[in-house]
Amino acid sequence: MTAAQPLPAPEPDLLAPPKLKGGVPLLGHIFPFARNPFQFMKRVSDELGEIAQFRIFNQRMVLLTGDAASTLFYRSSDDVLDQSAAYKLMTPIFGEGIVFDAPNERKNQQLKMLMPSLRAEAMRHHSDKIVQEVEDLAQRWGEQGEVDLVAEMKRLTINTASHCLLGREFRYELTDEFASIYHDLEKGVNALAYSFPNLPIPAFRARDRARVRLHQLVSEIVKKRESQAHKPNDMFQSLIDTHYEDGSKLTTDEITGILIAAIFAGHHTSSGTAAWVLLELLKHPHHLREVRNELDQLFGSDGVVSFQTLREIPHLENVLKEVLRLHPPLIVLMRQVVEPIRFKGYRIEAGDMVWASPPVTHRMSQLFPNPEVFDPTRYEGDHAADKNLMAWQPFGGGKHKCAGNAFALFQIKAIFSVLLRKYDFELVNRPDTYVDDYGEMIVQPKSPCMVRYKRRLPNSFASKFGTHASAEPVAAECPMHARSAKIPVTAVPDAKPASPENEVQGIRTFSVRVDRQLCQGHAICMGEAPELFRVDQNGYNHILQAHLDSEQLQKALNAAKYCPNQAISIHEDVRKENPQCENTE
């Protein structure tokens, strides 16, 4: 399935997408959608298939579910499916002329300005900050007690995101006010905002007041920093210092809007996911034991949590992936059709809004066997469930995939690498009472979400696992000098074992490719293999050497393994000629 192409002329044989029955005149299906967006879209998909239409007010919506339809959605260009036109609800939050309200070229420049703080070299310094935030949380919790997990994870992830991405002013001088501002901005994203983002309702008025106040705070910090001789090294300062391709600097309003976009990328996908990681582990004690044993063996009671060690916890990582499948934070992603397009035998008209729904696609049995079962083992082996990028899509897909996905995974793994070694947890209520709250557009477990905790005994580590070599200080370790994860050549996609004849001739070589639509410039590949990859200041990935010898292959495999967007692939080249005979003429 390839990306959508506009139809050159009307094709009478194409059908309109199957239409959902019912609805109210003028209002369409807004009421069942607003009551529970996930259940509504799942019913639409179950009844009508991978493409279906319905109406929200006077707008026709076309729902695309499954991997084939998702390929159309995620792989199409902005000239065919326009992301910006679909997200006008974010204009009051980000600001006019910022991100989704900006022309595509301007929007892409603004989003690239966020990437330096989301790259591998930046995350190498974030682990200490995240650990510090979890330690502060533990200090406040004390030895034992009960907490509302959702509220605690919201506080923790907003603190870690502001500490890692925004700077000391937001974290230590404006902590409570910024949390309140962000809460009001987040509440501005609801079902009504998709069609009527400027209704004079209390939630939208609070949203607008919060945006004005945040702009005031940003302006004050910019003026303060201008008078400082020593400039901090954070995202805020990088936005102050950066400029557009035409040389113009960002205004304080643009800095404000892009910072909000960064926090949405680094927080709203994290707090609910973090809560669900612990809830699912508590619901499935055998997975909790496996993850706890893994962390104890890697870290002991006081091992250092670093950029490198966080990449060596496969059980916790698979739990996190399965949580993201069952509880993706975004219910719906949208594009507006610019030119009429075809999907199989159907025609989607210009002006239609097309939707993708990750939680609906994630529960399709043809893509995920036993889809309602929590099964982290589905991410093991060569056929791991997340390898199909058009099926497993908690962060979206294609070039518009959430740029904060790598930070979100890194942040949550760091949080539980500390929390699960400090405390024992248990659910306060029956397991079946912990469910998603689909009344919110950004999905969280329904509150109150109470869990009980108790400090672990220090001797529980030594008695079971002894001393661990991985507890040595490695926090300052540079990812460019990280330990390699050995991957067998047989694990390379499209790499077939060489024939005996070719092995005798010694002509096995490999080439590396980068999918430009998937690459967002996280630069993890450059940390793994700087002689093979270079990511420039604009986020473009340059392959410095396409064909690999045996020594370079392992580094390229690591680059492919750790790429957060799976944008890198390795392929075997088979040469039939005998190299010894190439120059015999």
C-alpha positions in Angstrom: 0.0 0.0 0.0 1.5 3.3 -1.0 0.7 6.9 0.1 -2.3 8.6 -1.3 -2.2 10.3 -4.7 -4.8 12.8 -5.8 -7.2 11.5 -8.4 -6.5 13.1 -11.8 -10.2 13.1 -12.8 -13.5 11.8 -11.5 -13.8 8.0 -11.6 -17.4 6.9 -11.7 -16.7 3.4 -10.6 -15.4 4.5 -7.2 -17.9 4.4 -4.3 -18.5 6.7 -1.4 -17.2 5.1 1.9 -19.9 3.1 3.8 -22.1 5.4 5.9 -23.0 5.0 9.5 -26.7 5.1 10.1 -28.4 7.4 12.5 -27.3 10.7 13.7 -29.2 13.9 14.5 -30.0 16.6 11.9 -27.4 19.4 11.9 -25.5 17.7 14.8 -24.7 14.3 13.2 -23.1 11.8 15.6 -21.6 14.3 18.0 -23.5 12.8 21.1 -22.3 9.2 20.9 -18.8 10.5 20.0 -18.6 12.9 22.9 -19.9 10.2 25.4 -17.1 7.8 24.5 -15.0 8.5 21.4 -13.2 5.1 21.5 -16.4 3.0 21.8 -18.0 5.0 19.1 -15.2 4.6 16.6 -14.7 0.9 17.5 -18.4 0.4 16.7 -18.0 2.2 13.4 -15.0 0.1 12.5 -16.6 -3.2 13.6 -19.8 -2.5 11.7 -18.5 -0.9 8.5 -14.9 -2.0 8.1 -11.5 -0.3 7.6 -13.1 2.8 5.9 -16.4 4.4 7.0 -18.0 7.8 7.1 -20.1 9.6 9.6 -20.9 13.3 10.4 -19.9 15.6 13.3 -22.1 18.7 12.9 -21.8 19.7 9.2 -18.4 18.0 8.6 -18.1 14.6 7.0 -15.6 12.3 8.8 -13.9 9.3 7.2 -12.5 6.8 9.7 -9.5 4.8 8.5 -8.5 1.8 10.7 -6.2 -1.2 10.2 -2.7 -1.2 8.7 -3.6 -0.7 5.1 -5.8 2.3 5.7 -3.3 3.6 8.2 -0.6 3.5 5.5 -2.8 5.9 3.5 -3.2 8.1 6.5 0.3 8.3 7.7 2.3 8.1 4.5 0.4 10.7 2.5 2.0 14.1 1.9 0.7 17.4 3.4 -0.3 18.3 -0.2 -2.8 15.5 -0.1 -3.8 15.1 3.5 -3.2 18.3 5.5 -2.4 18.0 9.2 -2.5 21.7 10.0 -6.0 22.2 8.7 -7.2 19.4 11.0 -5.8 20.8 14.2 -7.2 24.3 14.4 -8.4 23.4 17.9 -4.7 23.8 19.0 -4.5 27.4 17.7 -5.8 29.0 21.0 -3.3 26.9 22.9 -0.1 27.2 20.8 -1.0 30.6 19.3 -1.7 32.2 16.0 0.9 31.5 13.3 2.5 28.8 15.5 2.8 25.1 14.6 -0.6 23.9 13.2 -1.7 27.5 12.5 1.5 28.2 10.5 2.1 27.4 6.8 3.6 23.9 6.4 7.1 25.2 5.7 7.0 27.5 8.7 5.5 24.8 10.9 8.2 22.3 9.9 10.9 24.8 10.8 9.3 25.4 14.2 9.1 21.7 15.0 12.7 21.1 14.0 13.7 23.7 16.6 12.6 21.3 19.3 14.8 18.4 18.2 18.1 19.4 19.7 16.6 18.9 23.2 15.1 15.5 22.2 18.2 14.0 20.7 20.4 11.3 22.1 23.2 13.6 23.3 20.6 15.7 25.3 18.9 12.6 26.8 22.2 11.4 28.1 22.0 14.3 30.5 18.3 13.9 31.3 18.6 10.7 33.2 20.1 12.3 36.3 17.3 14.9 36.3 14.6 12.3 36.1 16.1 10.3 38.9 16.3 13.4 41.0 12.6 14.0 40.4 11.7 10.5 41.4 13.9 10.7 44.5 12.1 14.0 45.5 8.8 12.1 45.0 10.0 9.3 47.3 11.1 11.9 49.9 7.6 13.3 49.9 5.9 9.9 50.0 7.9 8.6 52.9 7.9 4.9 54.0 4.3 3.9 53.2 0.9 5.3 52.3 -1.8 5.6 49.6 -1.8 7.9 46.6 -4.0 8.8 43.6 -1.6 7.4 41.0 -2.9 9.5 38.2 -2.4 12.7 40.1 1.1 11.7 41.2 2.2 10.7 37.7 0.8 14.0 36.3 2.9 15.9 38.9 6.0 13.8 38.3 5.9 13.9 34.5 5.3 17.6 34.4 8.2 18.2 36.8 10.5 15.9 34.8 9.4 17.4 31.4 9.9 21.0 32.7 13.2 20.1 34.4 14.6 18.3 31.3 13.2 20.5 28.6 12.3 24.0 29.8 14.9 24.9 32.5 15.2 25.9 36.1 12.8 28.8 36.1 9.8 26.6 35.2 10.9 23.8 37.5 11.9 25.6 40.6 10.6 29.2 40.5 7.2 28.6 38.8 6.4 25.0 39.8 2.9 25.4 41.1 1.8 28.2 38.8 3.1 26.4 35.7 1.4 23.2 36.7 -1.9 25.1 37.1 -1.4 26.9 33.7 -0.7 23.6 32.0 -3.7 22.0 33.5 -6.0 24.7 32.1 -4.3 24.5 28.7 -4.8 20.7 28.6 -8.4 21.0 29.6 -8.9 23.1 26.4 -8.5 19.9 24.3 -11.9 18.2 24.3 -14.5 17.0 21.9 -16.1 20.4 21.4 -12.8 22.0 20.5 -12.5 19.9 17.3 -15.4 21.8 15.8 -15.9 24.9 18.0 -12.5 25.8 19.6 -13.7 29.3 20.5 -17.0 28.7 22.2 -17.5 31.0 25.3 -17.5 28.1 27.8 -15.6 28.0 31.1 -13.0 25.5 30.0 -12.0 27.6 26.9 -12.0 30.9 28.9 -9.6 29.3 31.4 -7.5 28.0 28.5 -7.2 31.5 27.0 -6.3 33.1 30.4 -3.6 30.5 30.9 -2.1 31.2 27.5 -1.9 34.9 28.2 -0.3 34.4 31.6 2.2 31.9 30.2 3.2 34.5 27.5 3.8 37.0 30.3 6.0 34.6 32.2 8.0 33.7 29.1 8.6 37.4 28.3 9.8 38.0 31.8 12.2 35.0 31.7 13.6 36.1 28.2 14.3 39.6 29.6 16.0 38.1 32.7 18.2 35.8 30.6 19.2 38.6 28.3 20.9 40.3 31.2 22.7 37.1 32.3 26.3 36.5 31.3 26.0 32.7 31.7 23.3 31.2 29.5 21.6 27.9 30.6 21.8 24.9 28.3 18.1 24.0 27.8 15.4 24.1 25.2 14.2 27.5 26.3 17.6 29.0 25.6 18.0 27.2 22.3 14.7 28.8 21.2 15.9 32.2 22.3 19.1 31.8 20.3 17.7 30.0 17.2 16.3 31.6 14.0 14.3 30.8 10.9 16.0 30.0 7.6 15.4 33.6 6.6 17.4 34.8 9.6 14.5 36.2 11.6 14.4 35.4 15.4 11.5 33.9 17.2 9.1 36.3 19.0 8.3 35.7 22.7 4.8 34.6 21.5 6.4 32.0 19.2 8.7 30.9 22.0 5.7 30.5 24.2 3.7 28.4 21.7 6.6 26.2 20.8 7.4 25.5 24.4 3.8 24.5 25.0 4.1 22.2 22.0 7.2 20.6 23.5 5.5 20.0 26.8 2.5 18.5 25.1 4.9 16.2 23.3 6.9 15.4 26.4 4.1 15.2 29.0 0.6 14.4 27.9 1.7 11.2 26.3 3.6 10.2 29.5 1.5 10.7 32.6 -1.3 8.3 31.7 1.1 5.8 30.2 3.2 5.9 33.4 0.2 5.3 35.5 -0.9 2.4 33.3 2.5 0.7 33.5 2.2 0.3 37.2 -1.5 -0.6 37.1 -1.0 -3.4 34.5 2.0 -4.8 36.4 -0.1 -4.9 39.5 -2.9 -6.6 37.6 -0.4 -9.2 36.2 1.9 -10.1 39.1 4.0 -12.6 37.1 5.0 -9.7 34.7 5.8 -7.6 37.8 8.1 -10.2 39.2 9.9 -10.5 35.9 10.4 -6.8 35.5 11.4 -6.4 39.2 14.0 -9.2 38.8 15.3 -7.6 35.7 15.8 -4.3 37.4 17.3 -5.9 40.5 19.8 -7.8 38.4 20.8 -4.8 36.4 20.9 -2.1 39.1 20.9 -3.9 42.5 19.6 -1.6 45.2 21.6 1.5 44.3 22.8 1.1 40.7 23.1 4.2 38.5 20.3 4.8 36.0 21.9 6.1 32.8 21.2 6.6 29.1 22.9 3.3 28.4 21.4 1.1 31.1 17.9 2.2 30.2 18.4 0.6 26.9 19.1 -2.8 28.5 15.8 -3.5 30.2 13.8 -5.5 27.5 11.1 -6.8 29.9 10.2 -3.4 31.2 10.4 -2.0 27.6 8.0 -4.7 26.3 5.6 -4.0 29.2 5.6 -0.3 28.2 5.0 -1.2 24.5 2.0 -3.3 25.5 0.6 -0.6 27.7 0.9 1.8 24.8 -1.0 -0.7 22.6 -3.9 -1.1 25.0 -3.9 2.4 26.4 -2.6 4.8 23.7 -2.9 8.4 25.0 -4.4 9.8 21.8 -7.9 8.5 20.7 -8.0 10.1 17.3 -5.5 11.7 14.8 -6.8 13.9 12.0 -6.0 15.1 8.5 -8.1 17.2 6.0 -8.3 16.0 2.4 -6.9 18.6 0.0 -7.5 16.6 -3.2 -9.9 13.7 -3.9 -8.1 10.4 -3.2 -8.7 6.7 -3.6 -8.6 3.9 -1.0 -9.2 0.6 -2.7 -12.6 1.0 -4.4 -13.6 4.1 -2.5 -13.3 7.8 -3.2 -12.6 10.3 -0.4 -13.6 13.8 -1.3 -11.7 17.1 -0.9 -12.8 18.8 2.2 -13.5 15.5 4.1 -11.7 15.0 7.4 -10.0 11.6 7.7 -9.4 10.1 11.1 -7.1 7.4 12.4 -7.8 5.8 15.8 -4.8 4.0 17.4 -6.9 2.3 20.1 -9.2 0.8 17.5 -6.5 -0.4 15.2 -4.6 -1.8 18.3 -7.6 -4.1 19.1 -7.9 -5.7 15.7 -7.4 -9.5 16.0 -5.9 -9.8 12.5 -3.1 -7.5 13.6 -2.8 -8.4 17.3 -3.9 -12.0 18.2 -6.0 -12.0 21.4 -6.1 -8.2 21.3 -7.7 -7.7 24.7 -5.0 -9.8 26.5 -2.1 -8.0 28.2 0.8 -9.8 26.6 4.3 -8.1 26.6 5.8 -11.2 25.0 4.2 -10.2 21.7 7.2 -7.8 21.2 9.9 -10.5 21.4 11.7 -12.1 18.4 11.9 -11.2 14.7 8.1 -10.8 14.4 7.6 -8.4 17.2 4.2 -6.7 17.1 5.7 -3.2 17.0 7.6 -3.9 13.8 4.5 -3.2 11.7 4.6 0.6 12.0 1.1 0.9 10.4 -0.4 -1.4 13.1 1.4 -0.4 16.3 0.9 3.4 16.3 0.6 4.9 19.8 2.6 7.9 18.7 1.1 8.2 15.3 3.2 7.4 12.2 5.2 8.7 9.3 6.8 12.1 9.3 4.3 13.5 11.7 4.9 10.9 14.4 5.1 12.5 17.8 8.7 13.8 18.0 8.6 13.3 21.8 8.2 9.6 21.5 11.8 8.8 22.4 11.8 11.1 25.4 8.5 9.7 26.6 9.8 6.1 26.5 13.1 7.1 28.1 11.3 9.1 30.8 8.9 6.3 31.8 11.7 3.6 31.9 13.8 5.9 34.1 10.8 6.5 36.5 10.1 2.8 37.0 13.8 1.8 37.2 13.8 3.8 40.4 10.3 3.4 41.8 10.1 -0.4 41.4 13.3 -0.8 43.3 12.3 1.6 46.1 8.7 0.4 46.8 6.3 -2.5 46.8 2.9 -1.6 45.5 -0.6 -3.0 45.6 -4.0 -2.0 44.2 -6.4 -0.5 46.8 -9.5 -1.5 44.8 -10.6 -4.4 42.6 -8.4 -4.7 39.5 -11.5 -4.4 37.2 -12.3 -0.9 38.5 -9.1 0.5 37.0 -10.2 1.6 33.5 -9.5 4.3 30.9 -11.4 7.5 31.2 -12.6 8.1 27.6 -14.5 11.2 28.6 -11.2 13.0 28.1 -9.5 13.4 24.7 -6.1 12.7 26.3 -6.6 9.3 27.8 -5.8 8.7 31.5 -6.9 6.0 34.0 -10.1 7.1 35.6 -9.6 9.0 38.9 -9.5 8.5 41.7 -6.9 5.8 41.0 -5.6 4.7 44.4 -2.6 2.5 45.0 -0.8 1.5 48.2 3.0 1.6 48.6 5.5 0.5 51.1 9.3 1.0 51.2 11.3 -2.1 50.1 13.8 -3.6 52.6 17.4 -3.0 51.6 18.4 -6.6 52.3 15.9 -7.8 49.7 18.4 -7.0 47.0 21.5 -8.5 48.5 19.9 -11.8 49.6 18.4 -12.5 46.2 20.8 -11.0 43.7 24.1 -10.2 45.4 26.5 -7.6 43.9 25.8 -6.3 40.4 28.5 -5.2 38.0 26.1 -2.9 36.3 25.9 -0.8 39.5 29.2 0.9 38.6 28.9 4.6 37.8 28.1 5.0 34.1 25.8 8.1 34.2 28.4 10.2 32.3 28.9 7.5 29.7 28.6 8.9 26.2 26.3 7.0 23.8 29.0 7.2 21.2 31.1 4.9 23.4 28.2 2.8 24.7 28.5 -1.0 24.9 27.4 -2.7 21.7 24.4 -5.0 21.8 25.4 -8.0 19.8 22.9 -8.8 17.1 23.3 -11.9 14.9 23.5 -11.3 11.1 20.6 -13.6 10.6 18.4 -10.9 12.4 19.0 -8.5 9.6 15.8 -8.0 7.5 16.3 -9.2 3.9 19.7 -10.7 4.9 19.8 -14.2 3.7 22.7 -16.5 4.8 25.3 -16.6 2.1 25.6 -19.7 -0.1 28.7 -21.9 0.5 30.0 -20.7 -2.8 29.7 -17.1 -1.8 31.2 -17.7 1.6 34.2 -19.2 0.0 34.5 -16.2 -2.3 34.0 -13.9 0.8 31.8 -11.5 -1.0 29.0 -10.9 1.7 28.4 -7.2 2.0 25.5 -5.1 3.4 24.0 -1.7 2.7 22.1 0.7 5.0 19.1 2.7 4.1 17.1 5.5 5.9 13.4 6.0 5.4 13.3 9.8 5.1 9.6 9.9 5.9 10.2 8.1 9.2 13.5 9.9 10.3 12.9 12.8 12.6 16.5 13.6 13.4 16.8 12.0 16.9 20.5 11.3 16.0 20.7 8.1 18.0 22.2 6.5 14.9 25.0 9.0 14.9 25.8 8.1 18.5 26.0 4.5 17.5 27.9 4.8 14.3 29.3 8.3 13.6 31.4 7.1 10.7 28.1 5.9 9.0 25.6 8.6 9.9 25.5 12.3 10.2 22.5 14.3 11.4 22.8 18.0 10.5 21.5 21.0 12.4 18.3 20.8 10.4 17.6 17.2 11.4 18.5 15.7 8.0 20.1 12.2 8.2 23.1 11.8 5.8 24.4 8.3 5.1 28.2 8.7 5.0 28.8 5.2 3.8 26.1 3.1 2.2 27.9 -0.2 1.9 29.2 -1.8 5.0 32.1 -4.2 5.8 31.8 -6.8 8.6 33.2 -4.4 11.2 30.7 -1.7 10.4 27.7 -4.0 10.3 27.4 -4.4 14.0 27.3 -0.7 14.6 24.7 -0.3 11.8 22.6 -3.0 13.4 22.7 -1.2 16.7 21.7 2.1 15.0 18.7 0.3 13.5 17.8 -1.4 16.8 17.8 1.8 18.8 16.3 4.2 16.3 13.0 5.3 17.9 11.2 5.5 14.6 12.6 2.3 13.0 13.8 4.5 10.1 16.9 2.5 9.4 17.1 -0.9 7.6 20.0 -3.1 6.7 20.0 -5.2 3.5 22.4 -7.8 2.2 24.1 -7.2 -1.1 24.9 -10.3 -3.1 27.6 -10.0 -5.8 27.8 -12.9 -8.2 31.2 -12.0 -9.5 34.4 -13.4 -8.0 36.3 -10.4 -6.7 39.6 -12.1 -7.7 38.5 -12.1 -11.3 37.2 -8.6 -11.5 40.4 -7.1 -13.0 41.6 -10.1 -15.0 40.9 -8.5 -18.4 
